[in-house]
């Protein structure tokens, strides 16, 4: 099956007075139609910037290079109206903070109907009917009343559902969700993740879930890509990645998650700090924090190499060393 999104030798850098910040480096990554992929890593690993670059939403000092092919079109070459015709219609993004994603001075009704009026030339009546149906679909109680409210009149969970409704109104082929549950309590988190699962399956949309929390990945994603220092260091189907991580960083992330089936004393925080993206260490960026590091790790960046069962890892000394057949 042809990829819906294909990032090819894709890099992002930001020019700053202190030097260039290499946020993403030589990324090669695909998302298939209908697939649910999680992008995992600590803050600053390049997760969000990867997809802001695809959407043409980098800060003014940011530059994306390589190719970002979506449905056969290089997103990095689109400008103006051509870019606007794709984002918001065929690619939609759910941002981390719904209070910044929603315009505080406009009613929910206008923010929803505008999507359909702009991208599908719907009349105001048609747009209102579709928007109300989507609010009901995402679990907003009494949608007719809440349709006329301002964002500040809704709870955090309700605002996040409105943002999801807004993203799904145009039935996008690709939905990007950037830390969609960070500010929500655990009950609402579970509801939002269930909602993503249900709606992407129903609409046939591919989902990219950007998160730093491995705990939200297991029940939702088909595949996980782990980023560190601007690079994908492991990519695998979710079950093998959780059961037998190949890269030491993936193993360290899993060991740092609190779990009900183990003592608090067994939680192992990752030592040290994430790398400085202006002055990345030589070799593997994770080697200063890695218990498995050897001399070659400190000298040469390991390539993202194929392992068994559709897995890839960028490590000379993987935790599980099963090779591709």
N, C-alpha and C positions, 0 to 999 in steps of 0.2 A: 504494500500500500504506500502510495506517495505521501511524503510528509506534508502536513498542513503548514508548519513553520520549520524552517531550517536555518540555523545560525552557522555561518561558514567563515572560519578564521576571523571571528568577530571579536573586536576589542573596543574598549571605551577608556578614554583618558580625560582628565580634567586638568586644565592649565591653572596653576596657582602661583603666587609669588615665591613660595618655598620650592617649587618644582612641579613636574607633572605627576599627578596621582593616577596610577594605572589601576583603574577600578575593575576592569575585565580584560583578560589576556587570552588571545588565540582560542576562543571558545568555538567548539563544533558540537552542535546539539540539535536534536529534532523533537518535534511534537507531532504525533499522528492524529488524524481526525478522530474525534471522540475519546481520545486518551486523557487520563487524569495523571498529571505529573506534579510532584512536589519538588521545589527547589529549597534546599535546607542549608543553613550555615549561620554562624554568629553574625552579629551586627557588623557591617563594614566588609562583608565577604564578597559583595558585588551582586547579590541576588536581585534587589529592586532595580538597580541601575541597568542591569541586563535588559529588563523589559521596558523600562522607561525609554531606553534607547530605541527599542523596536517601535515604540509608540511616538517617537519624535518629541519626547517630553524632557530631554536632558536640560540641565541648567545651561546658561549661555556659554559658560567656559568648558562645556563638555563636547567631545568629538567622538563619534562612533565610526569605526572602519570595518572593512570586511563586507560580508553580505548578510542580510536578514530577509530571507525569502519567505513570503507569505502568499500562498496560492499562486506561486510562480512570479510574484512581483517583489522586487527588492525594496523593502520599506525605507531603506536609507537613502534612496534616490527620490522619494516622493516629497513634494513640497506643497504648501498652501492647500488649495481646494482638493487636489488629488489625495493628499494625506488625510484631510478631514473626511473624505468620502469613505475611507477604510476604517479609521479609528472611530469608535462609537457606533459603528454599524456592523462591520465584520469582525473587528477586534474590540472588546470592551474590557475595562479595567475597574475593579473594585479596590478602592484605596484604603489604606490602613485606618485613617481617622475620618469617620463619616461627617464630622463637623467641618472639616476643611474640604471634603468632597462635595458637600451641599452648600449652595449659596444661602447664607442666613437671611438675606433680604427678600427672597422669593418663596412663595408658597410651594409646598410639595407638588401640588397639581401642575404648576407651570414648569417645574424642573423635569417632570416626567413627560408631559405632553410635548415639550420642545424636542425631545429625542425623535419622536415619530414624525413631527411636522418637518424637521430638518432632513432626516435621513430617508423617510418614506413618503414624503409629500402628503401626509394624512391631513384631513380636515381637523378642526378643533374638536368636533363631536366624536369623530372616529378615534382620535388620540386619547380623549378622556375615557372612552369606553374601554380601550385596550389597556390604559394605565390602571384603571380601577380593577380590571380583571387580573392584572399582574400583581397588584398590591394584595389582593385576596389570595393569589397563588403562593406568594412568599410568606403568608401567615400573618398579615396585618389585621388585627381585629377591627371591626367596624370601619372598613376602608373608605366608605363614603364620607364619614366625618373627618377622618384623619387626612384625607386627600386635600382638604382646604387649610390644613395647619402649616405653620412655619417649622423649620427643623428644630428650633429650640423647644418647641412644645412636645417633642417626642423623646422617649427614653433612648439610651445608647443602642440597645438592641433593636428598637424600632427604626432608628435612623440607619443602622446597618442594613436592615431588610429593605429600606427604601433605596439605598445605594445599589443593592443587588438587583432589585426590581428595575431600576434605571438601566443597569448594565444589560439586563436580559430582554428588555423591551424590543430591541431590534433583532432578536434571535441571532446573536453573533455566532460565528464559527469557532471563535477562540475567546475564552473568558480568562482573564488574568486577575487573580485575587491576591493582593499584597497584604500579608498579615491581617486577614479579615476578622480575626477573633481576639486580637491582642488586648483590647480595652474592655472585653466583655467577661462577665462571670462565667463559671464553668458550665452552668446549665444552659445559658444562652449560647456559649461556644458550641456545645453539642448540637443544639438546634440549628445553628447556622451551617455547621458541617453537614448535617443531614440534609439541609436544604440544598446545598451545593451538589451533593450526591444525587438527590432526586431530580433536580432541575436539569443538570447537565446530561443525565441519562435520558430524560424525557425529550430534551431539545436536540440531543446529538452533538452538543458543543464539546470541544476539547477544553480542559481546565488546566491552568498552571497555577498551583498554590505556592506562594512564596511565604516561607515561615522560618523562624529560628527554633521552633518547637517540634522536636521529633515526635512528641506525643500526639500531635494532631494529624500526623501523616498516615499512621498504620491503617486506620479504618476507611480512608478516603482515596488515597492515590494508588495507581497501578504501578508507578515507577517513581524512583526518587533519584535526584541528582544532588550531590553534596558539594558545596562550594567552599573554598578556603583561599584567602588572599587573591581573589579575582579569578580563580581557576576552578573548573570542575575537577575534583579529586577522586570522586567515585560516582558511578551511575549504575543502577541495578533495579530489577523488580523489587518491590517493597519487602516481601517476605524474606528473600535471601539476604537483603541488606540488613534487616533487623536480626536475623538468626545467625548470620556469619559474616559480619562486615569485613571487607578486605582492607580498606585504608585505615591506618591507626587513628586518623581524625574522626572518621565515622564511628569507630569503636569507642573513642573517648566521648563523643556526643551522647551515645547510648548509655555509657556508664555514668554520665552526669545527670540522668533523668531520675527524679524521685519516682519510686514505684511502690504499690501497696504490698507487693510480694517480697520485699526485701527491706532490711533494716536501714535506718538513716545513716548509720556508720558505713554502709557499703557504697553510698553515693561518692563518686570520685570526681571532684571538680577538675577541669582541664588546667594544668599549671601554666603560668605565664600569661601573656597577652597576645591578642591578634597582631599580625604584622603591620608595620607602617607601610602603606601602599606607595609612598614616595621613595622609600628606601627598603625595598624587599630584600630579605636575606638571600645570599647566593644559594643555588641548589633548590631543594624542596623548601617552600615557604614554611612548612610545618615543622621542619627539623629541630628548631630550638625548643619546641614543646614536646617532642616525640621520644618516647622511651625506646623505640626501635631504630633510631637514626644511626647510620654508619657513615664512613667517610664519603662514599659516593653520593649519599643524600645531601651532604653539605657542599658538594662541588657542582652537581648537575641537576637541573629540574627534570624529574621523571616524566616520561610521556604518559598520556592516558591510553593504557594498553588493554586489549581484550582479555578477559578471563572467561571462565565457563558460564553457561546459562545466560547469555546476553548481558554479561556484566563487564564494566570497565573500571580500572583503577589506575591512578597516577602514583605508583609506589614501587620502589625497588625491592622492598621487603614487606609485602602485604601480610596482614594478620592471618588471612586464609589464602593459601598460595595455589589453589586449584587453577590450572591453566585452561585456556580454551582448547577444545578438541581440534 
